[in-house]
Amino acid sequence: MQVTTDANLIVNRGRGPEIAGTRITVFDVMDYLKHGWHRDRIAAMFRLSSRDIQAAIDYIESHREEVEAEYQGILERHRSYRYPPDVQAKVDRCRQAAERRLAEVHRRLSAEERDAQDHG
């Protein structure tokens, strides 16, 4: 299936609709749109033109129901995926380490804010 949008193509090579010449799916773009990102910011992040991203946005808008249904299916598969036990153990260790680092950053920033208020 091909949909032409403003001289850009959205193609489906079996992974879902994607921007022609890339491996960026409309679902990738949708993730950022749902978080309020502007088209140009998404384009910069993927190193694509704003017209490429606009083609994906136009496709999403003109096929809203089917794209949203498939997107929800992808999210559900992601939520229910289970790693093999040895991989899960590594993932858990990495997450715990990241949480410790983040907590330390928060503690440091909080201390810096208190210090700034004391001297301000």
N, C-alpha and C positions, 0 to 999 in steps of 0.2 A: 504494500500500500504506500502511495506517495501523496502527500498533500503539498501543493505549492502555495507558499505564503510570501508575497513581496519578494520574489526572486530567490527566496531561500527555500530549501526543502526539508521537510520532516520525513524521515524514512523509517520503515520498520524492518529490521533484518532478523527478527526473531526474539529480540531482547525487549521489545516495546518500542514505541516511537522515539526516535532520537534525531538530533541535529545532524544533517548529512555531512559526511566527512569527519565526523567525530564519534566518540563513544558516549557522549553526553545525552542522557535521556531526558524526556520532558519531566520525568519524576525527579531527576536531579535538580532541575530548575524549580520544580514545585516545592521542594524542601525549602529553598531560600525564599521563594515568594511567600510561603506560609509564615515565615519569620519576619516578613516586612521589608525584605531587601529590595532595593530599587533595581530595575533592569540593568542599568549601566554598572552597578556594583557587582551584580551577578556575572555580567560579561567580563569584567576585569578579573574576577576570581577564576573563571574558567579560561581566561585568555582567548575569548571569542569576541566577535563584534556585537554591538548592541542589536544590530539587525538579526543576527543569529538567535539571540535570546528572545527577541521580540517574536520571531517565528515560532519558538517553543511556546511562548505565552499565548500567542494567537491560537495555536493548536489546542492548548489546554482549554482556552475559553470556548472554542467551537466544538470541543468533544468532552465537555465538562463531566458528564455522567460516567462515561466509560473510563476516562482517565482517573477520576476520583475512585471508582470502584476498584480498578487495578492497583492504584496507589495504596488503598486501604489493605488490599491483599498482600502487597509487598511488606507493609508495616507489620501486619499480623505474622507473616512468616519470620520476619526479623525478631519480633517479640518472643516467638515460641521456639526459636532455634536453640538447640542444646549442643554445646561443645562436648567432645570426648573428655573424659575425666582428667586426663593429664593436661590437656589444653585449658580446661576450665580452671584448674589449679593455678596455672601460669597467669591467666586472665585475672583471677581473684587477687593474686599477689601484686600484679601491676596496678590494679584499681586501688588496693589498700595503700600502696606506696604513693600513688597520685593523690589520694585523699589526705594522707599525712602531709604531703608537700603543700597542698592547698590550704589545709588548716594552719600550717606554719606561716604561709603568706598572709592569711587573714589576721593571725595574731600579730605579725610584724606591722601590718598596715594599721591595725587598731592601736598599737602602742605608739606608732608615729603620729597618729591623729591626736592621741591624748597629749603627747609631748608638744605638738604644735599648739594645742589649746592652752597648755600651761605657759607657753612663752609668747603667746599671741596678743 
